[in-house]
Amino acid sequence: MPCEVKNDDGAVAELIYRLADKSLELEQSRYDSLMGQSSRLLTAFSILSVAEITAGVALLGQVGNKFPDILVLLTLMMICMMAGFAATVVSQFRKPYQSLPSPEEIRKHIDNNSQADTNENAARQYAASLNKVYETMRSRNDFILAANRVATGSLLAALACAAVLLVSCLVVVL
């Protein structure tokens, strides 16, 4: 539904410019946040892997003969961590996205195709030119979000395995 501001071409144009810029700004902020989350997940997987290997070797030596399922739990935990680690690494790939054309290409396009006879039409063209950039940024961010969700689920599954392992070992020892 078009904006209903009568006889104020400048107000509509200003609104379009602000909303278009804000959309790109928010997607860039979302990207930065998702990449930070991905980095923290990688750190968590690294720390948990070292802890599992260190504790796993000790546990196998202490309760391995009394608790034969310990190897199954350790393996399941490692599989969960490897799956999450892989998803996190995939989310770190720099997926290409559409960028704006060069200033010269923009000038040529405007000279040849411009319908910017009013401030409002110029703003609409501006928003339309940013749309492809926005769509590819959003697609990239959605991909990273999906990978981070898989990684987070894998991390939670690995932690659940660790909790079951800890409780089971305590029961065997006590």
Secondary structure, 3 states (H helix, E strand, C coil): CCCCCCCCHHHHHHHHHHHHHHHHHHHHHHHHHHHHHHHHHHHHHHHHHHHHHHHHHHHHHHHCCCCCCHHHHHHHHHHHHHHHHHHHHHHHCCCCCCCCCCHHHHHHHHHHHCCCCCHHHHHHHHHHHHHHHHHHHHHHHHHHHHHHHHHHHHHHHHHHHHHHHHHHHHHHHC
